[in-house]
Amino acid sequence: MTPNLVAQSLSANLADVRAHVAKAAEAAGRKSSDVTLIAVSKTHDAETVAAAIAAGQLVFGENRVQEGKAKFPLLKSAHPALELHLIGPLQTNKVRDAVALFDAIHTVDRIGLAEALSAELKRTGRTPTLFVQVNTGEEEQKAGVAPREALAFVEQCRTQYGLQIAGLMCIPPADEEPAMHFALLLKLARDAGLKELSMGMSGDYETAIRFGATHVRVGSAIFGARSAVTAA
Ligand SMILES: *Cc1c(COP(=O)(O)O)cnc(C)c1O
């Protein structure tokens, strides 16, 4: 597609997703302003992100620190209100880069990471919004703390490492009904006294909003399909 066509379909997709978010929020008796739409721009280039910004989108998600670093510093300085969320696994040796670049980290999932984040936040004075990732489907290949360990982990982040955890995040198993995973995450967040819920992707964000999602992470419904090689 020519750049113009990309921009046109992008802005139509964004309008469509925003309308669905608003409708799902309303149906759940919630305000659409209580749901943050994170446009997941992984695998798409900086020009595409710029087109989304031109269409009024200022909140983006990336799953890799390196990719975020390659695309966002210039966009961030041009658009100070831009918010960047890390939604993929964070290695301890990338904590410094991640804290410097990202405004929110959705994937706090182990003590070693909590410790490294704590030290880096103290060192820099930065205060990214933090989510604990919960492996609601207890899938071996997936990151996140087990549901039965989530409350103790959040507590340990708070008391031992002084981290303010804002909420919980999950990625339901691909082959299961997402609703039960969203319900579980909602229950865990309530039990832990946490307000923010990062859940819902292109295929299920309306369901997630019904279960209280405050942050939905939507990629392909906005930017189109990613090529299979880079889709992870
Ligand atoms: C890629 C990704 C998304 C977006 O997925 P889509 O199905 O394209 O909306 C959401 N969350 C995470 C953690 C991702 O890695």
The ligand as a Gaussian input file, in Angstrom:
#p B3LYP/6-31G(d) Opt

LIG

0 1
 C        1.407000      -8.851000      20.177000
 C        0.776000      -8.686000      21.511000
 C       -0.512000      -8.135000      21.648000
 C       -1.362000      -7.701000      20.479000
 O       -1.844000      -8.808000      19.803000
 P       -2.969000      -8.666000      18.643000
 O       -3.622000      -9.996000      18.640000
 O       -2.234000      -8.339000      17.395000
 O       -3.884000      -7.595000      19.059000
 C       -1.012000      -7.985000      22.936000
 N       -0.317000      -8.356000      24.024000
 C        0.913000      -8.905000      23.933000
 C        1.623000      -9.286000      25.182000
 C        1.510000      -9.084000      22.688000
 O        2.742000      -9.617000      22.612000

